[in-house]
Amino acid sequence: MPKQRGLPLSRYSTRDLADLVVEQGITGSISGTTVWRWLTRDAIRPWTFRRWIFPRDPEFTVKAGRVLDLYHRHWQGVPLRPDECVLSADEKPGIQARARTHATAAPAPGTVTRVEHEYARAGALVYLAAWDVHRAKVFGRCEPTSGIAPFDALVAQVMQHAPYASARRVFWIVDNGSSHRGPAAAERLATRWPNLTLVHLPIHASWLNQIEIVFSILQRKVLRPNAFASLFELEDSILSFQDRYQAHAKPFDWKYTRQDLARLLARITSEQLTLKIPA
């Protein structure tokens, strides 16, 4: 890394690398373009970076494993019955309604869609949704804020109707957000809905939550670019898309298994030892 060489840089550019090669006497001269071409050929790109994080939940394997089991219709080693359901739920907060100063211009030959840069803020809302993993149904609602009451309203919206009201068990997979965190949330919801089992993901494991896939589809197809004159228009667009999407939705082809997780954690453990970062 640059700092290990005493350089006041966070990462190298191709020009920095070219200068370094010359300073070390490897060659008399070389261009940044040549450095870029050689390194790109070997899939080495020190001028780029991505963020990552080590798992820090001591029960990561246990919590992630039971979620993966549910996706494959198992719970505690026993196959789920036909009258048992699995839902993945979360909130997508801070969705803004941006009233553009000028209307978005449609694409034309040789011209892409043009979106006005300036806008007036028309407020923001939260989209709460639950995705039936095996039936490919999405249930959602828009609220001014997140919290226990809005989340409980989403749960009631689902649990009051078939097949969930009469199901033997309904598993709700959630992250560790404040509205459904810990044993208190599990007890609160189970008291009202005796057939509901709250299943928490490990910390920093949203990538295992299937509702995040639904949110990403919503983001690409509805919320980007953002051009809504009011919160009413924004909410109507979200809920209308929800109805349109589930009319032809299919369950996600989820292939990630406990074996894949074990390989990932083994690799991460090896990297932790290499970097001397405590587990």
PyRosetta script that sets phi, psi and omega in degrees:
from pyrosetta import init, pose_from_sequence

init()
pose = pose_from_sequence("MPKQRGLPLSRYSTRDLADLVVEQGITGSISGTTVWRWLTRDAIRPWTFRRWIFPRDPEFTVKAGRVLDLYHRHWQGVPLRPDECVLSADEKPGIQARARTHATAAPAPGTVTRVEHEYARAGALVYLAAWDVHRAKVFGRCEPTSGIAPFDALVAQVMQHAPYASARRVFWIVDNGSSHRGPAAAERLATRWPNLTLVHLPIHASWLNQIEIVFSILQRKVLRPNAFASLFELEDSILSFQDRYQAHAKPFDWKYTRQDLARLLARITSEQLTLKIPA")
pose.set_psi(1, 151.7)
pose.set_omega(1, -176.5)
pose.set_phi(2, -54.3)
pose.set_psi(2, -42.0)
pose.set_omega(2, -177.2)
pose.set_phi(3, -66.0)
pose.set_psi(3, -27.4)
pose.set_omega(3, 177.1)
pose.set_phi(4, -70.0)
pose.set_psi(4, -15.9)
pose.set_omega(4, 175.9)
pose.set_phi(5, -102.5)
pose.set_psi(5, 9.3)
pose.set_omega(5, 178.7)
pose.set_phi(6, 78.1)
pose.set_psi(6, 18.0)
pose.set_omega(6, -179.4)
pose.set_phi(7, -95.8)
pose.set_psi(7, 137.7)
pose.set_omega(7, -179.3)
pose.set_phi(8, -82.2)
pose.set_psi(8, 53.9)
pose.set_omega(8, -177.2)
pose.set_phi(9, -128.8)
pose.set_psi(9, 151.4)
pose.set_omega(9, 173.8)
pose.set_phi(10, -89.5)
pose.set_psi(10, -27.0)
pose.set_omega(10, 177.6)
pose.set_phi(11, -159.7)
pose.set_psi(11, 162.1)
pose.set_omega(11, -177.6)
pose.set_phi(12, -86.4)
pose.set_psi(12, 145.8)
pose.set_omega(12, 162.9)
pose.set_phi(13, -98.7)
pose.set_psi(13, 170.6)
pose.set_omega(13, 178.6)
pose.set_phi(14, -63.7)
pose.set_psi(14, -34.4)
pose.set_omega(14, 178.4)
pose.set_phi(15, -67.0)
pose.set_psi(15, -40.7)
pose.set_omega(15, 177.2)
pose.set_phi(16, -60.1)
pose.set_psi(16, -42.7)
pose.set_omega(16, -179.2)
pose.set_phi(17, -66.9)
pose.set_psi(17, -39.4)
pose.set_omega(17, 177.9)
pose.set_phi(18, -61.8)
pose.set_psi(18, -43.9)
pose.set_omega(18, 178.1)
pose.set_phi(19, -62.7)
pose.set_psi(19, -40.5)
pose.set_omega(19, -178.3)
pose.set_phi(20, -64.3)
pose.set_psi(20, -40.2)
pose.set_omega(20, 179.7)
pose.set_phi(21, -62.7)
pose.set_psi(21, -41.3)
pose.set_omega(21, 179.4)
pose.set_phi(22, -68.2)
pose.set_psi(22, -42.4)
pose.set_omega(22, -179.7)
pose.set_phi(23, -61.3)
pose.set_psi(23, -34.4)
pose.set_omega(23, -179.0)
pose.set_phi(24, -82.4)
pose.set_psi(24, -2.3)
pose.set_omega(24, 177.4)
pose.set_phi(25, 76.0)
pose.set_psi(25, 17.0)
pose.set_omega(25, 179.2)
pose.set_phi(26, -68.9)
pose.set_psi(26, -35.2)
pose.set_omega(26, 178.0)
pose.set_phi(27, -152.4)
pose.set_psi(27, 158.7)
pose.set_omega(27, -178.9)
pose.set_phi(28, -73.6)
pose.set_psi(28, -33.8)
pose.set_omega(28, 178.9)
pose.set_phi(29, -159.3)
pose.set_psi(29, 152.9)
pose.set_omega(29, 178.0)
pose.set_phi(30, -164.4)
pose.set_psi(30, 146.7)
pose.set_omega(30, -179.7)
pose.set_phi(31, -94.0)
pose.set_psi(31, 156.2)
pose.set_omega(31, 175.6)
pose.set_phi(32, -61.1)
pose.set_psi(32, -33.4)
pose.set_omega(32, 179.6)
pose.set_phi(33, -64.2)
pose.set_psi(33, -40.3)
pose.set_omega(33, 179.0)
pose.set_phi(34, -66.2)
pose.set_psi(34, -41.8)
pose.set_omega(34, 176.3)
pose.set_phi(35, -59.1)
pose.set_psi(35, -46.3)
pose.set_omega(35, 179.3)
pose.set_phi(36, -59.2)
pose.set_psi(36, -44.4)
pose.set_omega(36, -177.2)
pose.set_phi(37, -64.9)
pose.set_psi(37, -43.2)
pose.set_omega(37, -179.5)
pose.set_phi(38, -65.6)
pose.set_psi(38, -46.0)
pose.set_omega(38, -176.9)
pose.set_phi(39, -70.5)
pose.set_psi(39, -37.8)
pose.set_omega(39, 178.5)
pose.set_phi(40, -62.5)
pose.set_psi(40, -36.7)
pose.set_omega(40, 178.4)
pose.set_phi(41, -61.7)
pose.set_psi(41, -33.0)
pose.set_omega(41, 179.1)
pose.set_phi(42, -96.2)
pose.set_psi(42, 11.7)
pose.set_omega(42, 178.5)
pose.set_phi(43, 58.1)
pose.set_psi(43, 37.2)
pose.set_omega(43, 175.2)
pose.set_phi(44, -115.3)
pose.set_psi(44, 119.2)
pose.set_omega(44, -175.2)
pose.set_phi(45, -133.3)
pose.set_psi(45, 77.2)
pose.set_omega(45, -176.2)
pose.set_phi(46, -69.0)
pose.set_psi(46, -8.7)
pose.set_omega(46, 177.2)
pose.set_phi(47, -86.7)
pose.set_psi(47, -2.3)
pose.set_omega(47, 177.1)
pose.set_phi(48, -113.6)
pose.set_psi(48, 165.2)
pose.set_omega(48, 176.2)
pose.set_phi(49, -155.9)
pose.set_psi(49, 160.7)
pose.set_omega(49, 171.5)
pose.set_phi(50, -139.8)
pose.set_psi(50, 154.2)
pose.set_omega(50, -179.7)
pose.set_phi(51, -88.7)
pose.set_psi(51, 149.7)
pose.set_omega(51, 176.4)
pose.set_phi(52, -153.1)
pose.set_psi(52, 170.3)
pose.set_omega(52, -177.6)
pose.set_phi(53, -150.4)
pose.set_psi(53, 138.8)
pose.set_omega(53, 175.9)
pose.set_phi(54, -74.6)
pose.set_psi(54, 142.3)
pose.set_omega(54, 172.5)
pose.set_phi(55, -59.9)
pose.set_psi(55, 133.7)
pose.set_omega(55, 179.7)
pose.set_phi(56, -122.7)
pose.set_psi(56, 3.7)
pose.set_omega(56, 175.4)
pose.set_phi(57, -80.8)
pose.set_psi(57, 119.9)
pose.set_omega(57, -177.9)
pose.set_phi(58, -61.9)
pose.set_psi(58, -19.7)
pose.set_omega(58, 179.0)
pose.set_phi(59, -109.3)
pose.set_psi(59, 30.0)
pose.set_omega(59, -175.7)
pose.set_phi(60, -55.9)
pose.set_psi(60, -48.6)
pose.set_omega(60, -176.4)
pose.set_phi(61, -63.0)
pose.set_psi(61, -43.0)
pose.set_omega(61, -178.4)
pose.set_phi(62, -64.7)
pose.set_psi(62, -49.2)
pose.set_omega(62, -176.4)
pose.set_phi(63, -67.6)
pose.set_psi(63, -44.9)
pose.set_omega(63, -180.0)
pose.set_phi(64, -66.9)
pose.set_psi(64, -37.6)
pose.set_omega(64, -178.1)
pose.set_phi(65, -62.7)
pose.set_psi(65, -41.3)
pose.set_omega(65, -178.0)
pose.set_phi(66, -72.0)
pose.set_psi(66, -28.4)
pose.set_omega(66, 174.3)
pose.set_phi(67, -67.7)
pose.set_psi(67, -44.3)
pose.set_omega(67, 177.6)
pose.set_phi(68, -61.8)
pose.set_psi(68, -37.4)
pose.set_omega(68, 176.7)
pose.set_phi(69, -61.9)
pose.set_psi(69, -42.7)
pose.set_omega(69, -179.9)
pose.set_phi(70, -63.4)
pose.set_psi(70, -38.3)
pose.set_omega(70, 177.3)
pose.set_phi(71, -61.5)
pose.set_psi(71, -30.2)
pose.set_omega(71, 178.2)
pose.set_phi(72, -99.4)
pose.set_psi(72, 20.4)
pose.set_omega(72, 172.9)
pose.set_phi(73, 62.5)
pose.set_psi(73, 46.7)
pose.set_omega(73, 172.2)
pose.set_phi(74, -135.8)
pose.set_psi(74, 149.4)
pose.set_omega(74, 174.7)
pose.set_phi(75, -142.8)
pose.set_psi(75, 120.5)
pose.set_omega(75, -179.3)
pose.set_phi(76, 52.9)
pose.set_psi(76, 42.1)
pose.set_omega(76, 175.3)
pose.set_phi(77, 80.6)
pose.set_psi(77, 1.5)
pose.set_omega(77, -178.0)
pose.set_phi(78, -115.7)
pose.set_psi(78, 132.6)
pose.set_omega(78, 178.3)
pose.set_phi(79, -61.2)
pose.set_psi(79, 142.7)
pose.set_omega(79, 176.7)
pose.set_phi(80, -70.1)
pose.set_psi(80, 148.2)
pose.set_omega(80, 175.5)
pose.set_phi(81, -82.5)
pose.set_psi(81, 162.7)
pose.set_omega(81, 179.3)
pose.set_phi(82, -59.9)
pose.set_psi(82, -26.3)
pose.set_omega(82, -178.4)
pose.set_phi(83, -94.6)
pose.set_psi(83, 24.8)
pose.set_omega(83, 175.2)
pose.set_phi(84, -118.8)
pose.set_psi(84, 138.9)
pose.set_omega(84, -171.1)
pose.set_phi(85, -122.5)
pose.set_psi(85, 153.2)
pose.set_omega(85, 178.1)
pose.set_phi(86, -127.6)
pose.set_psi(86, 123.1)
pose.set_omega(86, 179.9)
pose.set_phi(87, -120.9)
pose.set_psi(87, 141.9)
pose.set_omega(87, 175.5)
pose.set_phi(88, -113.9)
pose.set_psi(88, 125.5)
pose.set_omega(88, -171.5)
pose.set_phi(89, -135.4)
pose.set_psi(89, 152.2)
pose.set_omega(89, 175.9)
pose.set_phi(90, -171.9)
pose.set_psi(90, 177.6)
pose.set_omega(90, 176.0)
pose.set_phi(91, -114.4)
pose.set_psi(91, 145.1)
pose.set_omega(91, 171.3)
pose.set_phi(92, -113.1)
pose.set_psi(92, 97.8)
pose.set_omega(92, -172.1)
pose.set_phi(93, -87.2)
pose.set_psi(93, 169.2)
pose.set_omega(93, 170.2)
pose.set_phi(94, 61.7)
pose.set_psi(94, 35.6)
pose.set_omega(94, 177.6)
pose.set_phi(95, -82.1)
pose.set_psi(95, 113.2)
pose.set_omega(95, -174.8)
pose.set_phi(96, -87.1)
pose.set_psi(96, 148.3)
pose.set_omega(96, 167.8)
pose.set_phi(97, -102.0)
pose.set_psi(97, 113.1)
pose.set_omega(97, -177.7)
pose.set_phi(98, -108.5)
pose.set_psi(98, 109.6)
pose.set_omega(98, 179.6)
pose.set_phi(99, -83.0)
pose.set_psi(99, 104.1)
pose.set_omega(99, -177.1)
pose.set_phi(100, -67.1)
pose.set_psi(100, 144.0)
pose.set_omega(100, -179.3)
pose.set_phi(101, -61.9)
pose.set_psi(101, -35.9)
pose.set_omega(101, 177.0)
pose.set_phi(102, -129.8)
pose.set_psi(102, 151.5)
pose.set_omega(102, -177.7)
pose.set_phi(103, -64.2)
pose.set_psi(103, 148.9)
pose.set_omega(103, 176.5)
pose.set_phi(104, -66.0)
pose.set_psi(104, 134.3)
pose.set_omega(104, -178.7)
pose.set_phi(105, -93.1)
pose.set_psi(105, 132.5)
pose.set_omega(105, -178.2)
pose.set_phi(106, -67.8)
pose.set_psi(106, 155.2)
pose.set_omega(106, 177.6)
pose.set_phi(107, -68.8)
pose.set_psi(107, 157.2)
pose.set_omega(107, 177.9)
pose.set_phi(108, -144.6)
pose.set_psi(108, 168.9)
pose.set_omega(108, 178.9)
pose.set_phi(109, -53.1)
pose.set_psi(109, 120.6)
pose.set_omega(109, 179.2)
pose.set_phi(110, 80.3)
pose.set_psi(110, 2.8)
pose.set_omega(110, -178.4)
pose.set_phi(111, -134.0)
pose.set_psi(111, 129.2)
pose.set_omega(111, 178.1)
pose.set_phi(112, -81.3)
pose.set_psi(112, 169.6)
pose.set_omega(112, 173.2)
pose.set_phi(113, -58.5)
pose.set_psi(113, 135.2)
pose.set_omega(113, -178.6)
pose.set_phi(114, -113.3)
pose.set_psi(114, 126.5)
pose.set_omega(114, -178.3)
pose.set_phi(115, -115.0)
pose.set_psi(115, 124.8)
pose.set_omega(115, 179.0)
pose.set_phi(116, -57.3)
pose.set_psi(116, 134.0)
pose.set_omega(116, -178.0)
pose.set_phi(117, -72.2)
pose.set_psi(117, -39.9)
pose.set_omega(117, -175.4)
pose.set_phi(118, -84.9)
pose.set_psi(118, 144.9)
pose.set_omega(118, -178.0)
pose.set_phi(119, -155.1)
pose.set_psi(119, 162.4)
pose.set_omega(119, 172.9)
pose.set_phi(120, -107.9)
pose.set_psi(120, 137.3)
pose.set_omega(120, 179.3)
pose.set_phi(121, -75.3)
pose.set_psi(121, 125.6)
pose.set_omega(121, -178.9)
pose.set_phi(122, -107.9)
pose.set_psi(122, 17.4)
pose.set_omega(122, 178.7)
pose.set_phi(123, 107.3)
pose.set_psi(123, -179.1)
pose.set_omega(123, -179.2)
pose.set_phi(124, -146.3)
pose.set_psi(124, 155.8)
pose.set_omega(124, 178.8)
pose.set_phi(125, -140.9)
pose.set_psi(125, 174.4)
pose.set_omega(125, 178.5)
pose.set_phi(126, -117.1)
pose.set_psi(126, 133.3)
pose.set_omega(126, 175.1)
pose.set_phi(127, -104.7)
pose.set_psi(127, 117.4)
pose.set_omega(127, 177.0)
pose.set_phi(128, -105.5)
pose.set_psi(128, 133.4)
pose.set_omega(128, -175.4)
pose.set_phi(129, -147.6)
pose.set_psi(129, 153.9)
pose.set_omega(129, 175.0)
pose.set_phi(130, -130.1)
pose.set_psi(130, 135.5)
pose.set_omega(130, -177.0)
pose.set_phi(131, -116.1)
pose.set_psi(131, 121.5)
pose.set_omega(131, 176.2)
pose.set_phi(132, -76.7)
pose.set_psi(132, 108.9)
pose.set_omega(132, -170.7)
pose.set_phi(133, -59.2)
pose.set_psi(133, -39.0)
pose.set_omega(133, -173.5)
pose.set_phi(134, -101.9)
pose.set_psi(134, -15.4)
pose.set_omega(134, 179.0)
pose.set_phi(135, -105.6)
pose.set_psi(135, -6.8)
pose.set_omega(135, 177.8)
pose.set_phi(136, 57.5)
pose.set_psi(136, 48.1)
pose.set_omega(136, 175.5)
pose.set_phi(137, -118.8)
pose.set_psi(137, 139.6)
pose.set_omega(137, 179.6)
pose.set_phi(138, -120.3)
pose.set_psi(138, 134.4)
pose.set_omega(138, 179.5)
pose.set_phi(139, -122.6)
pose.set_psi(139, 128.5)
pose.set_omega(139, -177.1)
pose.set_phi(140, -149.2)
pose.set_psi(140, 165.3)
pose.set_omega(140, 178.3)
pose.set_phi(141, -153.0)
pose.set_psi(141, 155.8)
pose.set_omega(141, 177.5)
pose.set_phi(142, -109.2)
pose.set_psi(142, 136.5)
pose.set_omega(142, -179.0)
pose.set_phi(143, -135.0)
pose.set_psi(143, 156.8)
pose.set_omega(143, 178.1)
pose.set_phi(144, -64.1)
pose.set_psi(144, -35.4)
pose.set_omega(144, -179.5)
pose.set_phi(145, -142.8)
pose.set_psi(145, 166.7)
pose.set_omega(145, 172.8)
pose.set_phi(146, -90.1)
pose.set_psi(146, 175.0)
pose.set_omega(146, -179.3)
pose.set_phi(147, 144.6)
pose.set_psi(147, -179.8)
pose.set_omega(147, -177.5)
pose.set_phi(148, -62.7)
pose.set_psi(148, -47.2)
pose.set_omega(148, -177.1)
pose.set_phi(149, -61.6)
pose.set_psi(149, -48.4)
pose.set_omega(149, 177.5)
pose.set_phi(150, -61.4)
pose.set_psi(150, -39.2)
pose.set_omega(150, -179.9)
pose.set_phi(151, -68.2)
pose.set_psi(151, -41.7)
pose.set_omega(151, 178.0)
pose.set_phi(152, -63.1)
pose.set_psi(152, -32.2)
pose.set_omega(152, 176.9)
pose.set_phi(153, -66.5)
pose.set_psi(153, -37.5)
pose.set_omega(153, 176.1)
pose.set_phi(154, -64.4)
pose.set_psi(154, -44.2)
pose.set_omega(154, 179.1)
pose.set_phi(155, -59.6)
pose.set_psi(155, -45.0)
pose.set_omega(155, 179.4)
pose.set_phi(156, -63.6)
pose.set_psi(156, -38.0)
pose.set_omega(156, 179.2)
pose.set_phi(157, -57.6)
pose.set_psi(157, -35.1)
pose.set_omega(157, -179.1)
pose.set_phi(158, -86.8)
pose.set_psi(158, -48.7)
pose.set_omega(158, -169.2)
pose.set_phi(159, -71.7)
pose.set_psi(159, -16.6)
pose.set_omega(159, -179.8)
pose.set_phi(160, -79.7)
pose.set_psi(160, -8.7)
pose.set_omega(160, -173.5)
pose.set_phi(161, -120.0)
pose.set_psi(161, 159.8)
pose.set_omega(161, 177.4)
pose.set_phi(162, -69.0)
pose.set_psi(162, 149.5)
pose.set_omega(162, -0.4)
pose.set_phi(163, -88.5)
pose.set_psi(163, 5.1)
pose.set_omega(163, -170.0)
pose.set_phi(164, -74.9)
pose.set_psi(164, -33.7)
pose.set_omega(164, -178.3)
pose.set_phi(165, -62.1)
pose.set_psi(165, -35.8)
pose.set_omega(165, -177.0)
pose.set_phi(166, -106.9)
pose.set_psi(166, 4.3)
pose.set_omega(166, -178.5)
pose.set_phi(167, -65.0)
pose.set_psi(167, 150.1)
pose.set_omega(167, 177.5)
pose.set_phi(168, -64.5)
pose.set_psi(168, -47.2)
pose.set_omega(168, 175.5)
pose.set_phi(169, -145.6)
pose.set_psi(169, 143.9)
pose.set_omega(169, 175.7)
pose.set_phi(170, -126.4)
pose.set_psi(170, 113.7)
pose.set_omega(170, -179.0)
pose.set_phi(171, -91.5)
pose.set_psi(171, 126.3)
pose.set_omega(171, 177.3)
pose.set_phi(172, -108.9)
pose.set_psi(172, 113.3)
pose.set_omega(172, 177.4)
pose.set_phi(173, -90.0)
pose.set_psi(173, 122.0)
pose.set_omega(173, -177.1)
pose.set_phi(174, -137.9)
pose.set_psi(174, 162.6)
pose.set_omega(174, 174.3)
pose.set_phi(175, -87.9)
pose.set_psi(175, -157.9)
pose.set_omega(175, -175.6)
pose.set_phi(176, -105.9)
pose.set_psi(176, 31.8)
pose.set_omega(176, 175.5)
pose.set_phi(177, -63.2)
pose.set_psi(177, 155.5)
pose.set_omega(177, -172.0)
pose.set_phi(178, -62.8)
pose.set_psi(178, -25.0)
pose.set_omega(178, -177.2)
pose.set_phi(179, -78.7)
pose.set_psi(179, -12.3)
pose.set_omega(179, 180.0)
pose.set_phi(180, -148.0)
pose.set_psi(180, 39.6)
pose.set_omega(180, -175.7)
pose.set_phi(181, -92.9)
pose.set_psi(181, 135.8)
pose.set_omega(181, 166.5)
pose.set_phi(182, 73.2)
pose.set_psi(182, -176.3)
pose.set_omega(182, -177.7)
pose.set_phi(183, -61.1)
pose.set_psi(183, -31.2)
pose.set_omega(183, -179.1)
pose.set_phi(184, -62.3)
pose.set_psi(184, -42.4)
pose.set_omega(184, 178.4)
pose.set_phi(185, -66.7)
pose.set_psi(185, -40.9)
pose.set_omega(185, 179.2)
pose.set_phi(186, -61.3)
pose.set_psi(186, -42.1)
pose.set_omega(186, 179.5)
pose.set_phi(187, -68.4)
pose.set_psi(187, -41.4)
pose.set_omega(187, -179.6)
pose.set_phi(188, -59.0)
pose.set_psi(188, -46.5)
pose.set_omega(188, -176.7)
pose.set_phi(189, -75.0)
pose.set_psi(189, -36.6)
pose.set_omega(189, 179.2)
pose.set_phi(190, -68.7)
pose.set_psi(190, -29.5)
pose.set_omega(190, 177.7)
pose.set_phi(191, -64.8)
pose.set_psi(191, -40.3)
pose.set_omega(191, -179.4)
pose.set_phi(192, -82.3)
pose.set_psi(192, -35.3)
pose.set_omega(192, -178.2)
pose.set_phi(193, -125.5)
pose.set_psi(193, 90.3)
pose.set_omega(193, -173.8)
pose.set_phi(194, -58.3)
pose.set_psi(194, -24.3)
pose.set_omega(194, -179.5)
pose.set_phi(195, -91.6)
pose.set_psi(195, 8.4)
pose.set_omega(195, -178.8)
pose.set_phi(196, -96.9)
pose.set_psi(196, 131.9)
pose.set_omega(196, 175.1)
pose.set_phi(197, -121.0)
pose.set_psi(197, 118.1)
pose.set_omega(197, 179.5)
pose.set_phi(198, -86.0)
pose.set_psi(198, 128.4)
pose.set_omega(198, -178.0)
pose.set_phi(199, -121.1)
pose.set_psi(199, 115.8)
pose.set_omega(199, -176.3)
pose.set_phi(200, -91.2)
pose.set_psi(200, 136.6)
pose.set_omega(200, 171.2)
pose.set_phi(201, -73.5)
pose.set_psi(201, 160.4)
pose.set_omega(201, 171.0)
pose.set_phi(202, -65.8)
pose.set_psi(202, 162.8)
pose.set_omega(202, 174.9)
pose.set_phi(203, -64.1)
pose.set_psi(203, 140.1)
pose.set_omega(203, 180.0)
pose.set_phi(204, 60.8)
pose.set_psi(204, 46.7)
pose.set_omega(204, 179.1)
pose.set_phi(205, -134.5)
pose.set_psi(205, 37.2)
pose.set_omega(205, 178.8)
pose.set_phi(206, -62.3)
pose.set_psi(206, -22.7)
pose.set_omega(206, 179.2)
pose.set_phi(207, -66.8)
pose.set_psi(207, -10.8)
pose.set_omega(207, 175.7)
pose.set_phi(208, -97.3)
pose.set_psi(208, 1.4)
pose.set_omega(208, -176.8)
pose.set_phi(209, -99.3)
pose.set_psi(209, 112.0)
pose.set_omega(209, -173.8)
pose.set_phi(210, -64.3)
pose.set_psi(210, -24.3)
pose.set_omega(210, 179.0)
pose.set_phi(211, -63.2)
pose.set_psi(211, -24.7)
pose.set_omega(211, 178.1)
pose.set_phi(212, -65.2)
pose.set_psi(212, -28.1)
pose.set_omega(212, 175.7)
pose.set_phi(213, -67.3)
pose.set_psi(213, -42.4)
pose.set_omega(213, 177.6)
pose.set_phi(214, -61.9)
pose.set_psi(214, -43.2)
pose.set_omega(214, 178.9)
pose.set_phi(215, -61.7)
pose.set_psi(215, -38.0)
pose.set_omega(215, -179.9)
pose.set_phi(216, -67.5)
pose.set_psi(216, -36.2)
pose.set_omega(216, 176.2)
pose.set_phi(217, -65.6)
pose.set_psi(217, -44.5)
pose.set_omega(217, 176.6)
pose.set_phi(218, -58.7)
pose.set_psi(218, -43.8)
pose.set_omega(218, -179.3)
pose.set_phi(219, -60.0)
pose.set_psi(219, -45.6)
pose.set_omega(219, -176.8)
pose.set_phi(220, -72.5)
pose.set_psi(220, -39.5)
pose.set_omega(220, -171.2)
pose.set_phi(221, -91.4)
pose.set_psi(221, -21.1)
pose.set_omega(221, -174.3)
pose.set_phi(222, -124.8)
pose.set_psi(222, -43.9)
pose.set_omega(222, -168.9)
pose.set_phi(223, -92.3)
pose.set_psi(223, -6.0)
pose.set_omega(223, 179.2)
pose.set_phi(224, -129.9)
pose.set_psi(224, 122.4)
pose.set_omega(224, -4.3)
pose.set_phi(225, -74.2)
pose.set_psi(225, 152.4)
pose.set_omega(225, -175.4)
pose.set_phi(226, -86.4)
pose.set_psi(226, 114.7)
pose.set_omega(226, 178.2)
pose.set_phi(227, -149.2)
pose.set_psi(227, 89.2)
pose.set_omega(227, -178.5)
pose.set_phi(228, -132.6)
pose.set_psi(228, 128.7)
pose.set_omega(228, -175.1)
pose.set_phi(229, -73.5)
pose.set_psi(229, -20.8)
pose.set_omega(229, -176.0)
pose.set_phi(230, -158.0)
pose.set_psi(230, 167.2)
pose.set_omega(230, 175.2)
pose.set_phi(231, -65.4)
pose.set_psi(231, -33.5)
pose.set_omega(231, 178.1)
pose.set_phi(232, -61.2)
pose.set_psi(232, -44.5)
pose.set_omega(232, 179.5)
pose.set_phi(233, -65.3)
pose.set_psi(233, -39.9)
pose.set_omega(233, 178.7)
pose.set_phi(234, -62.7)
pose.set_psi(234, -49.4)
pose.set_omega(234, -179.3)
pose.set_phi(235, -62.3)
pose.set_psi(235, -43.1)
pose.set_omega(235, 179.6)
pose.set_phi(236, -61.5)
pose.set_psi(236, -39.1)
pose.set_omega(236, 179.6)
pose.set_phi(237, -66.2)
pose.set_psi(237, -42.3)
pose.set_omega(237, -179.4)
pose.set_phi(238, -64.0)
pose.set_psi(238, -49.0)
pose.set_omega(238, -176.6)
pose.set_phi(239, -71.2)
pose.set_psi(239, -32.6)
pose.set_omega(239, 176.8)
pose.set_phi(240, -67.6)
pose.set_psi(240, -40.7)
pose.set_omega(240, 176.9)
pose.set_phi(241, -64.4)
pose.set_psi(241, -38.7)
pose.set_omega(241, 178.5)
pose.set_phi(242, -56.6)
pose.set_psi(242, -45.6)
pose.set_omega(242, 179.2)
pose.set_phi(243, -65.0)
pose.set_psi(243, -42.3)
pose.set_omega(243, -179.4)
pose.set_phi(244, -65.4)
pose.set_psi(244, -42.0)
pose.set_omega(244, -175.9)
pose.set_phi(245, -65.1)
pose.set_psi(245, -48.3)
pose.set_omega(245, -175.0)
pose.set_phi(246, -74.8)
pose.set_psi(246, -9.7)
pose.set_omega(246, 176.5)
pose.set_phi(247, -66.2)
pose.set_psi(247, -26.1)
pose.set_omega(247, 179.8)
pose.set_phi(248, -131.1)
pose.set_psi(248, 13.2)
pose.set_omega(248, -177.5)
pose.set_phi(249, -70.2)
pose.set_psi(249, 151.7)
pose.set_omega(249, 174.1)
pose.set_phi(250, -127.6)
pose.set_psi(250, 154.3)
pose.set_omega(250, 176.5)
pose.set_phi(251, -56.6)
pose.set_psi(251, 143.9)
pose.set_omega(251, 177.4)
pose.set_phi(252, -66.7)
pose.set_psi(252, 140.6)
pose.set_omega(252, 179.6)
pose.set_phi(253, -80.3)
pose.set_psi(253, 79.9)
pose.set_omega(253, -173.2)
pose.set_phi(254, -83.0)
pose.set_psi(254, 113.9)
pose.set_omega(254, -175.9)
pose.set_phi(255, -109.5)
pose.set_psi(255, -9.4)
pose.set_omega(255, -177.1)
pose.set_phi(256, -70.9)
pose.set_psi(256, 128.3)
pose.set_omega(256, -173.7)
pose.set_phi(257, -123.1)
pose.set_psi(257, 177.9)
pose.set_omega(257, 174.7)
pose.set_phi(258, -59.4)
pose.set_psi(258, -35.4)
pose.set_omega(258, 179.9)
pose.set_phi(259, -65.4)
pose.set_psi(259, -41.1)
pose.set_omega(259, 176.5)
pose.set_phi(260, -63.0)
pose.set_psi(260, -41.2)
pose.set_omega(260, 179.2)
pose.set_phi(261, -62.9)
pose.set_psi(261, -41.9)
pose.set_omega(261, -179.5)
pose.set_phi(262, -62.1)
pose.set_psi(262, -41.2)
pose.set_omega(262, 178.7)
pose.set_phi(263, -65.1)
pose.set_psi(263, -40.0)
pose.set_omega(263, 178.9)
pose.set_phi(264, -63.5)
pose.set_psi(264, -47.0)
pose.set_omega(264, -177.6)
pose.set_phi(265, -67.2)
pose.set_psi(265, -32.9)
pose.set_omega(265, 176.8)
pose.set_phi(266, -65.7)
pose.set_psi(266, -41.0)
pose.set_omega(266, 178.6)
pose.set_phi(267, -66.2)
pose.set_psi(267, -41.5)
pose.set_omega(267, 180.0)
pose.set_phi(268, -64.6)
pose.set_psi(268, -40.9)
pose.set_omega(268, 178.2)
pose.set_phi(269, -60.0)
pose.set_psi(269, -40.9)
pose.set_omega(269, 178.2)
pose.set_phi(270, -63.4)
pose.set_psi(270, -40.7)
pose.set_omega(270, 179.5)
pose.set_phi(271, -68.4)
pose.set_psi(271, -35.5)
pose.set_omega(271, 177.2)
pose.set_phi(272, -61.4)
pose.set_psi(272, -42.3)
pose.set_omega(272, 179.4)
pose.set_phi(273, -66.6)
pose.set_psi(273, -38.3)
pose.set_omega(273, -179.6)
pose.set_phi(274, -65.4)
pose.set_psi(274, -42.4)
pose.set_omega(274, -177.8)
pose.set_phi(275, -85.8)
pose.set_psi(275, -4.6)
pose.set_omega(275, 179.8)
pose.set_phi(276, 58.7)
pose.set_psi(276, 41.5)
pose.set_omega(276, 176.1)
pose.set_phi(277, -101.8)
pose.set_psi(277, 127.3)
pose.set_omega(277, -178.7)
pose.set_phi(278, -60.8)
pose.set_psi(278, 141.5)
pose.set_omega(278, -179.5)
pose.set_phi(279, -67.7)
pose.dump_pdb("model.pdb")
